[in-house]
């Protein structure tokens, strides 16, 4: 997942990146754990494609998440096209990284995209940017969002 916060100065800050390889059978429980850690004040969403369509239903049925707002997100462009606007914002210093243990792995994957072995963090970044720039759930945009390749999108105060 990628956590993105917008500050009063209009700049965005990538405050955290979580990168886990999770077996498909454990994915829904993993996502529930991420959502529970974010808290019920966060809007949650999943990239809704294939199995993930079922995950939206399963997570909405999870009693632990009864007070959570969980939505599906359907990407309408390919991964590279979705990443180009956020790459431009990074290059123009409108998006900044908060120093963290995840910085090296995150930047390495971004630099190798789209030819690297994995693209989940790059895809998570493009997903959170689409959410931030286009809004989410038809309502007012939260001050921050989290999006992961596993499909987690959440908004809250960071």
N, C-alpha and C positions, 0 to 999 in steps of 0.2 A: 504494500500500500504506500501511497505518497500523500503526505499531509501538506496542504497548501493554505497559507493564511494571507489575507490581504490586510495591509495596514492603512492607516489614515492617509499616508502620503501617496497612496495609489499603487505602491510597489507590492509585489507578492514575495512570500518567503516560503521555501520548502523547508518545513520544520522537522520532518522526520520521514524516513523511508523504512518500511518493514519488508523484508524479503525472506520468505519461507517457501520451501518445496513441501507441499502437502499432498498426500495420497488422495485420490478422488473420493474414496470412502470416508475420509476424515474431513473433507473440505467444509461441509456445512457446519460441523462443530467448531472448526477453526474460525470460520467467519463469524459465528455467534460469539465466540470469545473476543474477537476484535470489536464487535459491536458493543458487547457488554463493557469492555474497557473504555470505549468512547463515551458511554453514558446515554441515557434516554433522551437527552436534549439534542442529540445529533441526528440529522437526517441521514438515513442509510440507503444505499442503493447498490444494485448488482448489474454488471454487464449482462444483459439478458440475451443469451444465445445458447442453443443446444441445452445441455444439462443445467446450465445456469438459470434457465426459465423455471425449472423445477425447484431450484434452490430458493428463488424468491418466494414461492409458495411454502416451502418447508420452513424457511426462517420466519415468515409471517405466522405460521402455525405454532412456532416454538413458544411455550408458555413463559420462558425466561425473557422473551423479547416482546411481551404483550404491550408494553408502553412505548415501543419503538416504532418509528415511521420507516418502513422498508419498501423501497421502490425499485422497479426495473428500469434499466437504461439500455436503449438499443442504439449502438453506434451506426452512423449512416455513411461513414467514409472508411477507406482503408487506413491502416495504422500509420503509414508514412504521411499521408495527407493530414491526418489528425495531429501529428507531431510537429509539422512545419510551423504553425503559428506560435507554439510554445517555444520552439527552438529560436525563433526570431526574437521573442521576448527575453529569453536567456541571453542571447548575443547582445541585445541592446541594454542589458543590465536593469531590466524591469522585474526580473525574477532572480532571487538570490537564494543561496544555500545557507542554512544554519549549520555550523560545524557539528559533525557527528561521526560516529564510528562507521556509518553507512556511506559516507561521501565517496570514498575511492571506488567501491563496487558500483555505486550508482553512476558515477561519471564514466567509469569504464564501459558500462553497458550503453550509456547514451552515445558515447563516442564510436562504438562499434555498430550501432543501429543503422541500417536494417540488416547488416551482414553478419552480426554476431550470432553466437549459439543460442542465446536467450534474449527475449525482448520484453519480459513481463514488467520490469521497472519502467522502461521507456513507454510501454503501453499504458501503464498506470499514470504516468505523468501526462500523457496526452488525454487520458480520460478525465483526470482532475481538472485539466485546463478547459476541456469542453464544458464541464460542469460549471466552472467559475465564469467562463465567458458567455455562456448561453443560458445560465440559470438551471435550476433543477426542480422537478416536481411541480412546476407551474407557479411556485410561490416566490417569495423574496429570497434572494441568495444569502446563505449564511456567511459569516465572516471567514470561515475556513471550511475546506472540504478534504476528505481523504478518499482516494480511489485506488483500488488494487486490481491487478490482473485477475485475481480470484474474484473480483467484482465488487469489492467493498467501497462504497462511497459514503462518507459521513461528514456532517458539518457541525461545527461547534465553536466554542471560544478557546483560543490557544494563546 
